[in-house]
Amino acid sequence: MADSDDIKDDLNEQVDQEVDETQASGGGSDEGAADDLATQLAAAREEVEALKDQLLRGQAEAENVRRRAARDVENAHKFALEKFASELLPVIDSLEKAVESAEASAESADANAIGEGVELSLKLFLDVLEKAGISRIHPAGEPFDPQLHEAMAMVENPDAEPNSVLDVMQAGYTLNGRLVRAAMVVVSKAPA
């Protein structure tokens, strides 16, 4: 507002100077000079109002740009790990398969010990990802959500509610609420 006040003061000084010049030159009658001055004053006031409006619009635009930039920086920080997280997901899948394989072949004590070690490593890995904002989606028994789940097959099951997840073939993951990979699931359908 200080800028518009300065402009207004400058315009008022300019009008005053023109009034003084008109009076010094003896330019015409008092009524004609007063009408001319009133017209100039009205024009100056209109110009001041237009400049005030322009200033306010410029300030609002600058504030909007600042907010947009802050939001973009926040999103960049929040989702910077997205590519890195998607690169790590196959490692998690391999560790999960190793745990499943060790459980399936629980014939020897060595296989059990290796399986437990891999399972603990997997748990530690998932905890580290959770701290970084990466959450696991394992929707077994939940209703099918096409925004988070990818249906790989539909199976008739009279015991399960239609459109619910029967089995998870591959877990899905989100990063701070944004989907990184959809969970691959088997969905139940009503018996024919």
Secondary structure, DSSP 8 states (H G I E B T S, - for coil): -HHHHHHHHHHHHHHHHHHHHHHHTT-S-HHHHHHHHHHHHHHHHHHHHHHHHHHHHHHHHHHHHHHHHHHHHHHHHHTTTHHHHHHHHHHHHHHHHHHHHHHHTTTSHHHHHHHHHHHHHHHHHHHHHHHTTEEEE--TTSB--TTTEEEEEEEE-TTS-TTBEEEEEE-EEEETTEEEE-EEEEEEE---
